[in-house]
Amino acid sequence: MRTRQGKYRPPSPLKLPIIGHLHLMSGYQVPYQAFTSLSKKFGSVFGLQLGYVKCVVINGQKNIREALVTKGHHFDSRPNFERYQQLFSGNKENSLAFCNWSTTQKTRRDMLKAYTFPRAFTNRFYTLEELVSSGTRSVVAALSTNTTSTKSVISRHCANIFTRHFCSKSFDVDEATFVEMVDNYDEIFYEVNQGYAADFLPFLLPFHEKNLKRVNGLTHKIRDFVLDHIIEGRFDSFDVQAEPDDYVESLIKYVKSGESPQLSWDSALFALEDIIGGHSAVANFLVKLFAFLAKEPQVQENIHKEIDRVLGTKEVSISHRTLLPYTEATIFEAIRLIASPIVPRVANRDSSINGLEIEKGTVIFLNNYDLSMSPQLWDEPEKFKPERFIREERLVKPEHFLPFGGGRRSCMGYKMVQLVSFGILGGIMQNFTIGADDTSYTVPVGSLALPKDTFTFKFVRR
Ligand code: HEM
């Protein structure tokens, strides 16, 4: 449609009163599939009115790169959904993922980098390597008994790897308070990964009040755990002149030295809680990966062969990633099929994509699911084929594969996903074949969240 200034707006389907185009999202497993189907009719950049919220959906590698990179600074805010406000004590700016762009967010990201992207051959990398290896040994021991829930085992050990790596704090993974903390994170993670019509029609929020209160209660319990069992007396005792040993100390040092932009201790704690919560993403991802593998005996055999050929009986560790390209490609393939969480952006100024005008305040959905599943970009995209990521025995990531977004708001945890998943997957495959009594299930796609006990596996010793 042409504006008065003679510019073009993204085309849009006919809308209904009040709900706008919300009804067009129903009938699909994931909203991404609705986006792909609508793009066939309305083009790669089209507008949607979801309830009260003006949105634009961006499809196609070129357009998505324009939004993430070339004009990344035009689209670096996040939506103001009331649900997010309530989850972060009435201020979504406390959240690492849902805040708008600011110098504070830049500082928080810069501070995190050293821990979430540990460089190879550094002490931090080797320490993480040892944490992942010892966590994996415990996972293997726990799964050998086949009596506990896989998701629970993986979640507790991933949480322990995260608290050890970011906070230098190790826990007994069977201890009740720690298990409760892991369960609370999992419930919150599930909640933030759900799409709610109330995000677009706020008058529906009262229907969610009870649930939101419950989830808010869980966030408070996590805060109590962090203060009582992770921070303990560290804030007061840390000497600001000292070099920080972990992420907790980096935050304490920053807050205590009053650097600019200022970060309150409360905000710093939210950042810490968010990053510890990354373990839920890794754990849920791993369980979905096992669900794919239980249906793919040939892929398991290929991984077994690769590990046996390259390492023999030597224990797999995260340093072996480049030596085991097929094993690593299996992780990429699962990420491709599961698809990224939908983490919308918001235009912080009037801008355009592919020549079409986008107004300030518009919510932007980037359809990276389509980039991962398009038959134009992938051979047999529905199939689980790790070899698609391998060329001449090396792992190759195609340019159109963008599961972690990009630019200044790109995922802060992708390296942790790759390293921790590789270590645990490698250790499990070295020891087991994964089976399931019934493999007629489909693996849920379009979100990383997974309800408890969705899958029951059999880990059979090799
Ligand atoms: C398979 C697992 C994961 C996938 C597919 C994934 C994907 C994504 C995507 C698509 C975004 C939005 C990026 C953008 O707007 O350009 C994002 C943001 C983010 N992710 Fe992840 N993520 C995963 C795991 C993790 C983990 C384990 C952590 C923490 C250790 C993490 C931390 C974050 C943070 C903090 C942001 C927000 C960054 C910002 O807005 O500045 N993610 N992730």
Boltz pocket constraint, residues with backbone or C-beta under 6 A from the ligand:
constraints:
  - pocket:
      binder: B
      contacts: [[A, 68], [A, 96], [A, 97], [A, 98], [A, 99], [A, 109], [A, 116], [A, 274], [A, 275], [A, 277], [A, 278], [A, 279], [A, 281], [A, 282], [A, 285], [A, 335], [A, 339], [A, 340], [A, 341], [A, 343], [A, 344], [A, 345], [A, 402], [A, 403], [A, 404], [A, 405], [A, 406], [A, 407], [A, 408], [A, 409], [A, 410], [A, 411], [A, 412], [A, 413], [A, 414], [A, 416], [A, 417], [A, 448]]
      max_distance: 6.0
